[in-house]
Each structure stands twice: as C-alpha cells, then as structure tokens.
Amino acid sequence: MSGLTEILLRRGFSVSGSERCDWPSVARLRALGCVVRSSHGESAVDDADTVVYSTAIPDDHVELVAARRRGLRVLHRAEALAAVMTGYRSVAVTGTHGKTSTTGMLVTALRYSGIDLSFVIGGDLVGRGSAAHGRSDLFVAEADESDRSFLQYTPHAAVVTNIDSDHLDTYGDMAGLQAAFLQFCGQVQPDGFVVTSADDPHCRALTMLARTEGLTVYTYGQREDADLRVSGLSSSATRTRYRADLDGTPLGEVTVPVPGTHLGLNSAAALLTAARLGLSAEKAMEGLRTYPGVGRRFELKGVAGGVRVYDDYAGHHAALAASLRTLRHVAGSGQLIAVCQPCGTFRTQHFQAELAAALALADQAIVMEVFDRTAANERGHHGAELAQAVPLAAEAKAFTGDWSDTLGEVARRARPGDLVVTLGAAPMSVMADQVLDALRVRGPGGYQ
C-alpha cells in the first residue's frame, strides 16, 4: 500500500491511512504529507471520497463498513493502481518468486537509460523508495498474483518470472494457477508483448499456450532456444555474472552487484524487457551494474559483535532454499543462523516438509509463530510443528513463541564470524534491526 500511497501523494492527492505498526515506510509517507493514524475507526473516512483497501483487510473492518454505508467509492488496491496506470504504457511484473527484485532491476535499467518513468514496487528500491511519478509515458508496476488482483491490469507488457506451487488456497491447484497466469498474459494490449522464463517448466507451458492464442512472447534463460540466452552464470559473495546473447548476437558480460544466481536470472528478465521496449541493451546492462538492491531482498542490515545480519522476504519454500543456499556461500566459515517467521497458515501446513528441508540448509534454525493476516492460527501450533520437522539436531534448532524470546535465542547462539538472516513477511522487517540491538547489548556471557 505504501508505494500506491506515495505515487498518489506525488500526484497531489490528499491521502490518509490507518496502520497498526510504525513501519519504516510510515515516516517517509508522513514527510510527503500523508496523515497516518495509529488506530482504526469510523472517523478515519470522514474527509475521504475514496477508500482503498488491501486483501489483508477483512470485509467487516470498521472503516470499510463506514465507507460503504456512506456510499463512498471503495477500491481494492489493485483497482486503484490500475486506475493510476490509465493512459500509460505500462509494464506489469509478476511471478511466484522474484517479482520485486525484477521490478527494481527493470526500473534501475530504465532510469539509467534516461527514462523518467513512473513506478510502484512492492518493496523499497534502496535510495529511491517504492514509487515515483515520472514525466514519460512509461509506468512499471509489480503485479501481485496471490489474490488474483493482477487480473485487474491490461498492461502493454507483462513479465512472468516463474510459476510455482503457491497460493493454492486461492487457485485450488496448479491448473487453476496456470490458467490465471494465461489470463493475465491474454490481457496484454494487442501491440504489446510478454517476457517469461525459458527455464521454468510452467513458464514454458505458458509460452506455448500464449503463442497459440496469438500473443507475442519473448523468453530468457539458460536454454539454447531462449531469445536472451544466459550462459556462464556464476555468483560470488558480492555479485552475479553471466554472458548474454540476444537473438543470437553476443551482448557481453552482465554484472549485477548482488549475490545469487536466481537474481542473475531476474536481471536477465529486466534486460530483455528493456530491449523489447526499444532501449539500448548495452545501456540497460550498464544500468544493471548500478542496481542498489531492494529492501528485504538479501539486504545487509548491519554488523554487531562480529555478526553480520541480513534480512530477506523468502516466504515460499523455493525462495527460502535459494536464499539460504546463497547466504551459505556468503557466510563462509561462519555459521548460518536462520530466523524464520513462517508466512501463511495454509502454506505452512501444506508445504511443511519443503519448508523444513529448506531451513535445514542453515547451520541453526530458529522458527517463530506463523504469521497470517487473514486466518486464525492457534498460538504456536504450526510453527512448533515446523520447527520439530526441520532435519537438524535438536540443539541446532528452536521454536520461539515470543518475539523477545527470539531475540534472546539469537543473542545466545550467534558468535563472531556468524551470519544471521531474518526471513518472513512484513513483521520481520523490524526484526533484523532488533537483532542487531540485541547483539550490541549482550554481555561477555552472551555466547554461553
């Protein structure tokens, strides 16, 4: 919601909102003129003519009930964003994994190429925020598939990074999920195009179906038949490199200053999209070398007591595994300690084995209670079961039912040279900073 709020403020709208927690984005929004209340109540809509809500807000929320009773315009976040994009040549980036990073990379490449674009990202592009209102006709937005809201958009171009087993409580099964992605691609404007992965099997199936329906589809990846072919893909602790060939023509080496081969492939999606939008591939490659990263995506939050602390979203088991594999390399000889708040009761129940196997890629795992905005979760029940299922020795894992207990557990376990990563949904965005504080204040006996 913060990115949408920011762009509305920059367009001169009067915007207010209600929030339960003083998230890092709140200070920026207040500085832009947004009125942010720390409580929820009917009076919040007194001066509004439009009320925008996210999927996390229940139908019986006091402000929604008041808005509908008063006959105000009520829009889902995706409907509001679609309205904001009206009249622009828009690019919508979606996929089970990597859409935030890919959107950030595309924005970086386009801005470096001299395009004063508008954008809304589901995270903070470091140093540039989560949104901008530009003067060109180009608008790049992250599109959320989790609740079908990406079907609100009719973009000029669509980017699908991958399709994996997630949000099946919404779609029923993989066939239903695949059908929704095909529908999304089918909503691309007639003169537009789709960019998707040549490596992901579900995306390959999507490509065939979309081309059968007459859509223009371009692919990227390590397969030989990809329009943008990636070869020699490698990652160090600080950067990812690969060679790129576009339509059979060598472009040279692409370097992105973030670790992780999966992030390298995300940059290939951004590069191909920029090229198909008519920009210089060489200029886009130069731009990717300046990519500042996105908050909560392999974000180094700081170092305390010789312990590096990272923060990463990584809610899905495949993303969790990719994150921990990369950080295992970054950790070097130190221990990798994963602090995970599982995201979603349905996901945690149905993919417990996969989540447990991913967490076992760390040397130590601390599992918290499940975070779920929409479903009641018996306190500690699913988180405790997940912790028990992690195939690590008993002394190398723990379930913590309380936030402060988690901080104490990290301080007790971490030693100089170790790497701690906080993983999970929105509340974990403040956990990493608190871990750093806990590491700073612990006494000499903190390692006992």
C-alpha positions, 0 to 999 in steps of 0.5 A, a space after each residue: 500500500 505504501 508505494 500506491 500511497 506515495 505515487 498518489 501523494 506525488 500526484 497531489 492527492 490528499 491521502 490518509 491511512 490507518 496502520 497498526 505498526 510504525 513501519 519504516 515506510 510510515 515516516 517517509 509517507 508522513 514527510 510527503 504529507 500523508 496523515 497516518 493514524 495509529 488506530 482504526 475507526 469510523 472517523 478515519 473516512 470522514 474527509 475521504 471520497 475514496 477508500 482503498 483497501 488491501 486483501 489483508 483487510 477483512 470485509 467487516 473492518 470498521 472503516 470499510 463498513 463506514 465507507 460503504 454505508 456512506 456510499 463512498 467509492 471503495 477500491 481494492 488496491 489493485 483497482 486503484 493502481 490500475 486506475 493510476 496506470 490509465 493512459 500509460 504504457 505500462 509494464 506489469 511484473 509478476 511471478 511466484 518468486 522474484 517479482 520485486 527484485 525484477 521490478 527494481 532491476 527493470 526500473 534501475 535499467 530504465 532510469 539509467 537509460 534516461 527514462 523518467 518513468 513512473 513506478 510502484 514496487 512492492 518493496 523499497 528500491 534502496 535510495 529511491 523508495 517504492 514509487 515515483 511519478 515520472 514525466 514519460 509515458 512509461 509506468 512499471 508496476 509489480 503485479 501481485 498474483 496471490 489474490 488474483 488482483 493482477 487480473 485487474 491490469 491490461 498492461 502493454 507488457 507483462 513479465 512472468 518470472 516463474 510459476 510455482 506451487 503457491 497460493 493454492 488456497 486461492 487457485 485450488 491447484 496448479 491448473 487453476 494457477 496456470 490458467 490465471 497466469 494465461 489470463 493475465 498474459 491474454 490481457 496484454 494490449 494487442 501491440 504489446 508483448 510478454 517476457 517469461 522464463 525459458 527455464 521454468 517448466 510452467 513458464 514454458 507451458 505458458 509460452 506455448 499456450 500464449 503463442 497459440 492464442 496469438 500473443 507475442 512472447 519473448 523468453 530468457 534463460 539458460 536454454 539454447 532456444 531462449 531469445 536472451 540466452 544466459 550462459 556462464 552464470 556464476 555468483 560470488 559473495 558480492 555479485 552475479 555474472 553471466 554472458 548474454 546473447 540476444 537473438 543470437 548476437 553476443 551482448 557481453 558480460 552482465 554484472 549485477 552487484 548482488 549475490 545469487 544466481 536466481 537474481 542473475 536470472 531476474 536481471 536477465 528478465 529486466 534486460 530483455 524487457 528493456 530491449 523489447 521496449 526499444 532501449 539500448 541493451 548495452 545501456 540497460 546492462 550498464 544500468 544493471 551494474 548500478 542496481 542498489 538492491 531492494 529492501 528485504 531482498 538479501 539486504 545487509 542490515 548491519 554488523 554487531 559483535 562480529 555478526 553480520 545480519 541480513 534480512 530477506 522476504 523468502 516466504 515460499 519454500 523455493 525462495 527460502 532454499 535459494 536464499 539460504 543456499 546463497 547466504 551459505 556461500 556468503 557466510 563462509 566459515 561462519 555459521 548460518 543462523 536462520 530466523 524464520 517467521 513462517 508466512 501463511 497458515 495454509 502454506 505452512 501446513 501444506 508445504 511443511 516438509 519443503 519448508 523444513 528441508 529448506 531451513 535445514 540448509 542453515 547451520 541453526 534454525 530458529 522458527 517463530 509463530 506463523 504469521 497470517 493476516 487473514 486466518 486464525 492460527 492457534 498460538 504456536 501450533 504450526 510453527 512448533 510443528 515446523 520447527 520439530 520437522 526441520 532435519 537438524 539436531 535438536 540443539 541446532 534448532 528452536 521454536 520461539 513463541 515470543 518475539 523477545 524470546 527470539 531475540 534472546 535465542 539469537 543473542 545466545 547462539 550467534 558468535 563472531 564470524 556468524 551470519 544471521 538472516 531474518 526471513 518472513 513477511 512484513 513483521 520481520 522487517 523490524 526484526 533484523 534491526 532488533 537483532 542487531 540491538 540485541 547483539 550490541 547489548 549482550 554481555 561477555 556471557 552472551 555466547 554461553 
